[in-house]
C-alpha cells in the first residue's frame, strides 16, 4: 500500500497563479519557452527552463543553468510571490478540457514506495534525462514540478474529492490553450487523516502516468540524502516528492503516432504489398481516416489514407506487451519492412502526439519531410496498469496524456 503524505506546500498568491503557471519543462524547447514566457517575469519557465534568462550559447545541462533555476525560484519566495502553507495539507488539482474535468489529489509520494515497486512504472528512463532533473532538484532543494500518478478507483476518496470542491477554489483560471485549472486546499485535520489512511490501507499501488524521469530523479535525490544523513529517520521531507494522483477511471490516454522519412528503398506499391502479410488493407481515399478500435491502424502515404487491420496471428492476447498496437506496428512494419530496429535512436522516425490531430501527420507527409505516417488507436488505462502490474516495460512513445499538469501551482520543499 502506498504512502501519500500531506505537506506544507509553497504556492502562488491567489491573484497571480495564472501568471506563474507554466506547461511542464519537457513539452517545449528553450526557444518556445522563451517566447511563451515573453515579458512575464513571474512565469515559472524562469525556474524550470532558466536558460531563457541566459545567453543562447550556454549548455542547458551546465551548472549555470541550475544555479539560475535556484536563484529564480528563491527570488519568487523571498519576494512573497510564493508562500509556504502554515500547516501540512493536501490539495485537489482539477483540469477541464473539452468539457471533461478530472480531479487529482496532490500529496507527497514516498521514495521508498518507488524503490519497492509500490509506485509502478511502465517506461524505461534515460540516465541523461534523470541526471538533468536530479541536478535541478539538488540545486533548488525543491520538487518544482509534480509527477502524474493514477490509482485504481476508490469510492470514499471520490466522496472526499466531491466534498472538497463544494467551496470556491483558491485558483481558477483558463490557460492560453483553453484548459481550465482549479485548485482547492484540504486543511481539515479529519479529512487529512482519512486521506492518508485510505491510501495506506485501501489503495494497492500508484501508477506513473506521466513524468517517469521526474519520478526517478526525485527518488534518486531522496536516496542520496538518506545515505548522507547519519541521523536519518525516514520522516525527513527528502523522503517524499510532489505528486498529483488521479482515479484511473477519470483519465484518458490519447494516441501517439509515427511518421517515417522513407520506405527503405521500396516503391509505394511494393510497400503496400509487403503490408498484406500482416494486415487487411482498405483504401480510404484522401479524407483523413482515424483508427476505430484496437489493432486497427491508419496509414497515410502518397496522398491517400488506408485502414490497416492486424491479422490475428500478428499478436498474442495473453502477452501484455505483444498485444499492444505499438508492438504490432514495430514487429510487422517498422523492423521487417522499413528496417527501423531502434526506435529510441533512429533518425528516420519521429513521434507525434495525438493532441496535434491526424492533420499534422498528413501535413508532414505532404510537405515532403516524411514519406509515410501511421496513426494508432490509443492504449487504455487498463492496458497500462496490466503492463505495470506484470513488471513489463512499454515500447518507447506509447502513451500521451492530456491535459498536462501545470507547473508552479504547488511546490514541495526537500528541507
C-alpha positions in Angstrom: 0.0 0.0 0.0 1.4 3.5 -0.9 2.2 6.3 1.4 0.7 9.7 0.4 1.5 12.4 2.9 0.2 16.0 3.4 2.9 18.6 3.2 3.5 22.4 3.7 3.3 23.4 0.1 4.7 26.5 -1.5 2.2 28.1 -3.8 1.5 31.5 -5.5 -0.6 34.3 -4.2 -4.1 33.9 -5.4 -4.3 36.8 -7.8 -1.2 35.8 -9.8 -1.5 32.0 -10.1 -2.3 32.2 -13.8 0.8 34.3 -14.4 3.0 31.8 -12.5 1.7 28.5 -14.0 3.5 27.1 -17.0 3.5 23.9 -19.0 6.0 21.2 -17.9 9.6 21.6 -18.8 9.7 18.7 -21.3 6.8 19.6 -23.6 8.6 22.6 -25.3 12.1 23.6 -26.2 14.1 26.5 -24.9 13.1 28.9 -27.7 9.4 28.0 -27.3 9.6 28.6 -23.5 11.2 32.0 -24.1 8.5 33.0 -26.5 5.8 31.8 -24.2 7.2 33.5 -21.1 7.6 36.8 -23.1 7.9 39.7 -20.7 6.1 37.8 -17.9 8.8 37.9 -15.1 6.6 35.7 -12.9 6.4 32.8 -15.4 7.5 29.5 -13.9 9.5 28.9 -17.1 12.2 31.1 -15.4 12.5 28.2 -12.8 12.1 25.1 -15.0 13.6 26.5 -18.2 16.1 29.0 -16.7 18.1 29.1 -19.9 15.6 31.6 -21.2 17.4 34.1 -18.9 20.9 33.2 -20.1 22.9 33.6 -23.3 21.8 31.3 -26.1 25.2 29.5 -26.2 25.0 28.3 -22.6 24.8 24.5 -22.3 21.4 23.7 -20.9 22.8 20.9 -18.8 25.6 23.0 -17.3 25.9 24.3 -13.7 25.0 27.9 -14.6 21.5 26.6 -15.6 20.8 25.0 -12.3 22.3 28.0 -10.4 19.9 30.3 -12.3 16.9 28.0 -11.5 17.7 28.2 -7.8 18.2 32.0 -8.0 14.9 32.5 -9.8 12.9 30.2 -7.5 14.3 31.6 -4.3 13.7 35.1 -5.6 10.0 34.2 -6.0 9.9 33.0 -2.4 11.9 35.9 -0.9 9.6 38.5 -2.7 6.5 36.8 -1.4 5.3 35.7 -4.8 5.3 32.1 -3.5 4.4 31.5 0.1 4.5 28.4 2.3 1.4 26.9 3.8 1.1 27.3 7.6 0.3 23.6 8.1 0.7 20.3 6.1 -2.2 20.0 3.7 -3.5 18.0 0.7 -4.7 19.8 -2.4 -7.2 19.0 -5.1 -6.0 19.9 -8.6 -8.6 19.7 -11.3 -8.3 20.2 -15.1 -11.1 20.8 -17.6 -10.6 20.1 -21.2 -13.2 19.7 -23.9 -16.0 19.8 -21.3 -14.5 17.0 -19.1 -12.9 17.6 -15.7 -10.5 15.3 -13.9 -9.8 15.6 -10.2 -6.4 14.6 -8.6 -5.2 14.6 -5.0 -1.9 16.4 -4.5 0.3 14.9 -1.9 3.9 13.8 -1.3 4.6 10.3 -2.5 7.3 8.1 -1.0 10.8 7.4 -2.2 10.7 4.0 -0.5 7.5 3.2 -2.5 9.3 3.9 -5.7 12.2 1.8 -4.7 9.9 -1.1 -3.6 7.7 -1.0 -6.7 4.6 0.2 -4.9 4.8 3.0 -7.4 4.7 1.1 -10.6 6.5 2.1 -13.8 5.8 1.2 -17.5 8.5 3.1 -19.3 12.3 3.0 -19.4 14.1 6.1 -18.4 17.3 7.7 -19.9 20.2 8.3 -17.5 21.0 11.7 -19.1 17.4 13.0 -18.5 17.4 11.6 -15.0 20.6 13.4 -14.2 19.3 16.7 -15.6 16.2 16.5 -13.3 18.3 15.4 -10.4 20.6 18.4 -10.8 17.5 20.6 -10.8 16.2 19.1 -7.6 19.7 19.0 -5.9 20.3 22.7 -6.6 16.9 24.2 -5.9 16.1 21.9 -2.9 12.6 21.6 -4.3 10.4 19.3 -6.3 9.4 22.2 -8.5 7.1 20.1 -10.8 4.6 17.4 -9.9 4.6 13.9 -11.3 1.3 12.5 -12.6 0.1 9.2 -11.0 -3.0 7.1 -11.3 -4.6 4.8 -8.8 -7.5 2.3 -9.0 -10.7 3.9 -8.1 -11.8 4.2 -4.5 -15.4 5.3 -3.7 -14.6 7.1 -0.4 -11.7 9.1 -2.0 -14.2 10.1 -4.7 -16.5 11.3 -2.0 -13.7 13.3 -0.2 -12.9 15.0 -3.5 -16.5 15.8 -4.1 -16.9 17.4 -0.7 -13.7 19.4 -1.1 -14.8 21.1 -4.3 -18.1 22.4 -2.8 -16.3 25.6 -1.8 -14.7 28.1 -4.1 -11.2 27.0 -5.4 -8.2 29.0 -4.4 -7.1 29.1 -8.1 -9.5 29.0 -11.0 -8.3 30.1 -14.5 -8.2 29.0 -18.1 -4.8 28.8 -19.7 -4.0 30.0 -23.2 -4.6 26.5 -24.6 -8.2 26.6 -23.4 -7.6 24.1 -20.5 -9.1 25.1 -17.1 -7.1 24.7 -14.0 -8.7 24.6 -10.5 -7.1 24.1 -7.1 -8.6 23.6 -3.6 -6.8 23.3 -0.3 -7.7 20.5 2.1 -6.6 21.7 5.6 -9.2 20.0 7.7 -7.4 17.6 10.2 -10.0 14.9 10.0 -10.1 14.8 6.2 -6.3 14.9 6.1 -6.0 11.9 8.4 -8.6 10.0 6.4 -7.0 10.6 3.0 -3.6 9.4 4.4 -5.3 6.3 5.9 -7.2 5.4 2.8 -4.0 5.5 0.7 -2.2 3.4 3.3 -5.0 0.8 3.6 -7.1 0.7 0.5 -5.1 1.8 -2.5 -2.9 -1.1 -3.7 -0.4 0.8 -6.0 0.3 4.1 -7.6 1.0 4.0 -11.4 3.2 6.5 -13.1 1.1 8.0 -15.9 3.4 10.9 -16.9 6.7 12.0 -15.5 8.9 8.9 -15.3 12.1 11.0 -15.4 10.9 13.4 -12.7 9.8 10.5 -10.5 13.1 8.7 -10.9 15.1 11.8 -10.3 13.1 12.7 -7.1 13.6 9.2 -5.8 17.4 9.1 -6.5 17.9 12.5 -4.9 16.0 11.3 -1.9 18.1 8.2 -1.7 21.3 10.3 -1.9 20.2 12.5 1.0 19.2 9.5 3.1 22.6 7.9 2.6 24.4 11.1 3.6 22.4 11.6 6.7 23.8 9.7 9.7 20.7 10.7 11.7 18.2 9.6 9.0 14.8 8.8 10.5 12.6 8.3 7.4 10.4 11.3 8.2 12.5 13.9 6.5 10.9 15.7 3.6 13.6 14.4 1.2 12.0 11.0 1.6 8.9 12.3 -0.3 8.2 14.1 -3.6 5.4 16.0 -5.2 2.7 14.1 -7.0 -0.8 14.5 -8.3 -2.8 11.3 -8.0 -5.9 10.7 -10.2 -8.5 8.0 -10.1 -7.7 5.9 -13.2 -11.3 6.0 -14.5 -11.1 9.7 -14.9 -8.0 9.6 -17.2 -7.8 9.4 -21.0 -4.8 8.3 -22.9 -4.7 9.7 -26.5 -2.9 8.3 -29.5 0.8 8.6 -30.0 1.6 8.3 -33.7 4.6 7.7 -36.0 6.0 9.3 -39.2 8.9 7.8 -41.2 11.2 9.6 -43.6 11.4 6.9 -46.3 10.2 3.4 -47.4 13.6 1.8 -47.2 14.0 1.7 -50.9 10.6 0.3 -51.7 8.0 1.9 -54.0 4.6 2.6 -52.6 3.1 -0.4 -54.4 5.9 -2.7 -53.1 5.4 -1.3 -49.6 1.6 -2.0 -49.6 2.3 -5.5 -51.0 4.6 -6.2 -48.1 1.9 -5.0 -45.6 -0.5 -7.6 -46.9 1.4 -10.3 -45.0 0.2 -8.9 -41.6 -2.8 -6.7 -42.3 -6.1 -6.5 -44.1 -5.8 -3.3 -46.1 -8.6 -1.0 -47.2 -8.0 2.2 -49.2 -9.9 5.1 -47.8 -9.0 7.9 -50.2 -7.9 11.5 -49.5 -10.1 12.2 -46.4 -8.4 11.6 -43.0 -9.1 8.2 -41.6 -8.9 7.6 -37.8 -8.5 4.1 -36.3 -11.7 2.7 -35.0 -10.6 0.1 -32.5 -7.5 -1.7 -31.1 -5.4 -3.4 -33.9 -6.8 -1.0 -36.5 -4.3 1.5 -37.9 -4.4 4.4 -40.2 -1.7 4.7 -42.9 -1.1 7.8 -44.9 1.2 7.6 -48.0 1.3 9.2 -51.4 -1.8 11.4 -50.8 -4.1 8.5 -49.7 -5.3 7.1 -46.4 -5.6 3.4 -45.7 -7.1 1.3 -43.0 -4.8 -1.5 -41.8 -6.4 -4.2 -39.6 -3.8 -6.6 -38.0 -4.4 -10.2 -38.7 -5.0 -12.5 -35.7 -1.7 -14.2 -36.0 0.3 -11.0 -35.6 -0.4 -10.6 -31.8 -0.9 -12.7 -28.7 -3.8 -11.7 -26.4 -2.0 -13.3 -23.5 1.1 -11.2 -23.8 0.6 -7.7 -22.3 3.3 -6.2 -24.4 2.8 -8.3 -27.6 -0.8 -7.3 -27.8 -0.1 -3.6 -27.9 -0.6 -1.9 -31.2 2.8 -0.2 -30.9 4.4 -3.6 -30.7 2.4 -4.9 -33.7 3.5 -1.9 -35.8 7.1 -2.4 -34.8 7.2 -6.2 -35.3 5.2 -6.2 -38.5 6.2 -3.0 -40.2 9.0 -0.8 -38.7 11.6 -3.6 -38.2 11.0 -6.1 -41.0 9.8 -3.8 -43.8 11.3 -0.3 -43.0 14.5 -1.6 -41.3 14.0 0.6 -38.2 15.4 -1.5 -35.4 16.0 1.1 -32.6 13.1 3.4 -32.1 15.0 5.4 -29.4 17.9 6.3 -31.7 16.8 6.1 -35.3 16.8 9.4 -37.1 14.4 8.1 -39.7 11.3 8.0 -37.4 9.6 10.7 -35.4 6.7 10.6 -32.9 3.6 12.9 -33.0 1.3 13.2 -30.0 -2.4 12.8 -30.9 -3.2 16.2 -29.4 -1.9 17.6 -32.7 -4.5 15.7 -34.7 -4.1 13.5 -37.7 -3.9 16.5 -39.9 -0.4 17.0 -38.6 0.6 13.6 -39.9 -0.8 14.4 -43.4 0.9 17.8 -43.3 4.3 16.3 -42.6 4.0 13.8 -45.3 2.6 16.2 -47.9 5.4 18.6 -47.2 8.0 16.0 -48.3 9.6 16.0 -44.8 8.2 12.5 -44.2 7.2 9.7 -46.6 4.6 7.7 -44.6 2.5 8.2 -41.4 0.9 5.7 -39.1 -1.9 6.6 -36.7 -2.6 4.2 -33.8 -5.7 3.5 -31.6 -4.9 4.8 -28.0 -3.7 2.5 -25.3 -6.2 2.1 -22.4 -5.6 2.8 -18.7 -6.5 -0.9 -18.1 -3.7 -2.0 -20.5 -1.2 0.4 -18.8 -2.0 -1.0 -15.4 -1.8 -4.6 -16.5 1.6 -4.0 -18.0 2.8 -2.3 -14.9 1.4 -5.0 -12.7 3.3 -7.6 -14.7 6.5 -5.6 -14.3 6.7 -5.1 -18.0 8.0 -2.1 -19.9 6.1 -0.5 -22.8 7.9 0.3 -26.1 9.0 3.9 -26.5 6.4 6.6 -27.1 3.3 4.5 -26.3 1.2 6.8 -24.1 0.3 10.5 -24.4 -1.7 12.1 -21.6 -3.7 15.3 -21.9 -4.2 17.7 -20.4 -0.7 18.2 -19.0 -0.3 19.3 -15.4 0.7 22.9 -15.0 3.9 23.6 -13.0 4.2 26.2 -10.3 0.8 25.9 -8.7 2.1 23.8 -5.7 5.8 23.1 -4.8 7.3 20.7 -2.4 10.5 21.6 -0.4 13.1 18.9 0.5 14.1 20.8 3.6 
